[in-house]
Amino acid sequence: MHDRIAIRNHYMEVLEELSKIGLDTFFETRARCEFDNFDWNSVPGSIQLSGGETKAVIWDNEMPYVLKIPYFSTKTVDKNYCDREVDFYAEAEEAGLEDCFAWCDFLFFFHNCPVYIMEWADCDEGAIGDSAYDASFRLACAQEGISEGSENYDRFVDEFSDSYYNCDCDTQILDLLDEVWGYQKARAFNDFCYDHGINDRHTGNWGYVDGRLVIIDYSGYYGV
């Protein structure tokens, strides 16, 4: 399924090139400030950089895989959020829920820097957010017997919007999962996430792999 040798060789060359133009210190320290302070727009060709609270992300637009590198924790015990994702994916396979998650694994060490791989997903936070809102709205309308043109429809829309946007991010996505995956699978996924402490399931952490809705950041977040 995944040609690890070809992927490894390609991305080893990518990281070597990035080292030459200023990311060498980040690879040595994994300090978030080193990654954030690097000029991401200076990277030539099809290479892209991004980052979140716990990981740096590097990918080639011509490859269906991305690299993830965990930031070094400032805590006494280093929290490797990428290791958490690898462990959780393996447990999701055992639970029969792996198709809800983007595949990931450890790939190699680059000068003592751990590098992980994840399959590329088409991510559009705005579009997924709209889909999640629409799914919840359709369900609310069905439950209340409301349709466009009904009496008090406009008030219902306003009240629904206020209620929806006051929900936490994990709740906002759930109705969309019900529509896409079905109720039983969505609830099994939600229970799995609860049991494993996978929080922070906001719409920016989702994408599509060959048309399949998957979560792409599932380490959870508990500070750095």
N, C-alpha and C positions, 0 to 999 in steps of 0.2 A: 504493500500500500504506500509506504513512504520510503523513498530511496535515500536512506540516511547518509550513505557515503557521498553521493552527489550533493546533497544539501549541506553536509558538513564542509566539503571542499569549497563550495561556492561561498558560504558565509565566513569561512576562515579567511578567504581573500578579502571579503568586504570589511571585516574587522581589522585586518592588517592595514587596509587603505585608510580607514577611519583613525587608526592610531597615528598614522603619518600626518594627518591634518589637525591633530589636536585632542583626540579623545583618549590618548594613551594614559593620562593621569586618571581618568574615570575608570578605565579597565583595571588599573592597579589598585584603586581605592574603593570603587563602587560608591563613591560619595555622590549623593543626589545633586549637591551644588555644582560639582564638576560637569555633570550632564546638563543641568539647567542653564549653566552659564556658557555652554558651547553654542556657537551660532549654527543652529539646525539648518538654516538656509544655505550654508556654505558647502553642504554635502553635494557632490556632483552626481550627475546621471539619475538613475532610477531609485536611488537609495533614499529612504524616508526615516525620520526619527520622531518619536513621540514619547511621552512619559506621564506617569500618574503619581500617586502618593507613595507607591511601594516598589515600582519597577520601571526600568527603561525599556522601550520597545524600539526595535530596529528592523526594517524590512526592505526588501527589494521589490518594487512594483511588478517585476517580471517573474517573481517566485510566488507560489501559493502557500508560503509559510512566513511567519514572523519570528524574530528572536526576542526573548525576554531576558533581562538581566536584573536580578534583585538588588535594590539599594542596600548598602551596608547599614545595619541598624545602629543607632546611637545608644541603644539599651545595653545592659550587661550581657544579655543573651541575644545573639544575632537572630532576628526573625527573617527567615528566608521564605517569602511569600510565594515564590515560584515552586519550591518544594511542596508547599501545601497544595498547590494546584495539581501537581503530578500525583500526589497521594490521593487527592479527592477524585481525580479522573479514574484511577485504578479501582477505587471503591464504587464509583458510579457504574463501571463495567460490571462489577459483581452484582450490583443491584439492578442491572438491565436498563440503566438510565443514561448510558454513555452518549446516545445521540442527542441529548439535551445540552451537552458540553462540547466546546471546541477541543479537539484532541491536543494533548501536549505531552512533552517528555523532556528529560534532560538530554542535551545534545553533546556538549564537550566543555572542556576548560580552555579558556583563552588566556594564556599567561596567568594562571591561577584564578582567573575570573570565571565563575560558573555561568554557562550560557544554556538557555532552555529554548525549546522550539514549540510553536503552536501553529495549527493550520490557520491560514488567512481567512478572515470573514469579511464580508461586505457590511460595513457599519455606517449607519446614518442615524444618529441619535434623534434628530428631529422627526424623521419618518417613523421610527419605532415608537417615539413618544406619542405621535399622532395616532398610530395604530392602537396603542395601549389605551389612550383616552377614548377613542371611538368604540373599542370593545366594551369598556366599562359603561359607556353611555348607552350602547345598545341594550346591554343587560339591564341597566336601571330602567330604561323605557319599557322593556318587556315586563319587568317585575311590577311596575306601577301602572301599566296599561296606558302609557302616554305615547302619542305620536305627534308629528309635526301638524300643526293646525288645531290640536286639542286645546280645550280651555286650560288656561294657566301654563301652557307649554313654555313660554318665555321665562316665566318665573321658575319653572322646573329646571330649565337649562342653567339659569344663574345659580340656583341652589346646588345643583349637581356639581357644577364647576368648582364652587367654593369647597364643597365636601371632598371632591377628588384631589384637588391640589393641596389639601390639608392632610392627606394620607401620606404615610411613609412610602419610600420608593419601592420597597419590596411588595407592598400591597397594590400599588398602581399597576404593576406588570402582570398581576396574577390573572385578571380576566382575559387578557390577551393570550396567555398560556392556555387557559381553558378552551378558547376558540381554536387555537392552532393545534394543540396536542390532545385535547380532550380532557374532561374533568379528572378522571382517575390518574392519568399520567401527570397532569399539572400538580395535583395534590401530592403524588408520590415525590415529585421533584421538590416541592415546597417543604415537605417533611424531611427530605434528605438534606436540604440546605439548612434547615433549622437544627437538625441533629449534628451537623458538622460546622456550625457557626459561620455559614456562608451568608453574610449580610451584604449590604451595599449593592443590591441588585438593580440599580437604577438603569434607565434606558440607554445610557452611554456604554453599558457593559454587555450589550447584546449585538448580534450581527447574524448574517445569513451565510451558510456554507452550502453551496449548490442548492439554494432555495430552502434550506433547513434552518429554522430559528435555533440559535445556540447562545449560551452565555459564554463570553470570552474572557471575563475576569471573575474568577470564582474562588479566590483565596480568602475572601472576607477581609475586613479591615479592622485592626485593633491597635492603631497607632504605630509609630516608627521609633 
